[in-house]
Amino acid sequence: MSRYYEITVTPRIPNAGASTPWVWTSFPGGVNDPGALNVEFDFFSSTTYQGGQSPVGTLTIEGIALPDLFQTQQFYDAGIIVKAGMQKGLPLAQPSQAGTIWNGTVNQAFGNWVGTEMTLDFVMYPSVNYTLQKPGNFVFNWQPGKSLRSALTTCFATAYPGLASPKFAIGSQYVPPGNGGVHAVSTFPLLCQYVNSITKSITPPGVFMAINPDNSIHVWDGTKNAVQATVAFTDLIGQPTWIGANLMQFMTVMRADIQAGDVVTLPQGIGAAGSVSTTAAAFPSQLGPQYKTAFQGNFSIQSVRYIGNFRDPNGQSWATVFKAVPI
């Protein structure tokens, strides 16, 4: 099997009794482990969130060791990093697409033992998470003569002093409305919603922001070159489809190299794997509609969802779901 995961939990409670992180992986030492534990997870990363709250990730590890099952209190407030994707094995697997899909903090951990099945469940928040109950210091001070990029950089430096500099891909057409102003919010999603609302009134669709699983902040509006990625025809699971006004969705095999704010190019079409090339006159229907995507061109990623069930043989059980808008 070429499915890959690596889960690292680092305790933060000094008297937890654990000196080293817990690590569960399907590729210990870079070698496939046929007896790797089954894991199930559902992670979500988006530009905006309902109610101004950050997303919650869930993770289940099956067949956990008995000592870990009885020490779930040690996992509270621990740091957790989840990596996933594909490794060498299947012919179409791309190890370069594997990477970090969640970097956060354990909010709840609980074990369960039913019959012969033992499971360990985690409920997690992003590590850079602020909530309405635990507010952050987001002060957006945008004054005349000050660029949007400068105002956001200052805001992020105060709220997230430990993060790297944000990545910008925005135009220079944004100026503060009226005499400018100062706006303070308690969470990053609320800041995203506010900045998008005021920039949308200047140039639709406005500016979008996201914190990706690698804890990098991405700010974009679609007018500047963003990180470019290519989706091969063989990466797709099913056909892309419209799910809303100017919003499409597509699913690929599990990959972590595409984040919210990136620009992806969907394939123009390709022959089926193993097909024999010939001339159109000899076989006009060689590249039929089943071997072409209904969507072609460049799209800006708005949200990313990672869905995993390691032992389930269905291809859709180890996949990434993207929502994107056309450019």
Secondary structure, DSSP 8 states (H G I E B T S, - for coil): --EEEEEEEE---GGGS--S-EEEESSGGGS--TT---EEEEEEEES--GGG----EEEEEES--HHHHTTGGGGTT-EEEEEEEE-SSSTT--GGG-EEEEEEEEEEEEEEEETTEEEEEEEEEETT---SSS---EEEEE-TT--HHHHHHHHHHHH-TTS---EEE--S----STT-EEEEESSHHHHHHHHHHHHHTTSTT--EEEE-TTS-EEEE-SSS---EEE--GGGBSS--EEEETTEEEEEEES--S--TT-EEEE------TT-----TTT-TTTT-GGGS-S--EEEEEEEEEEEEETT--SGGGEEEEEEEEE-
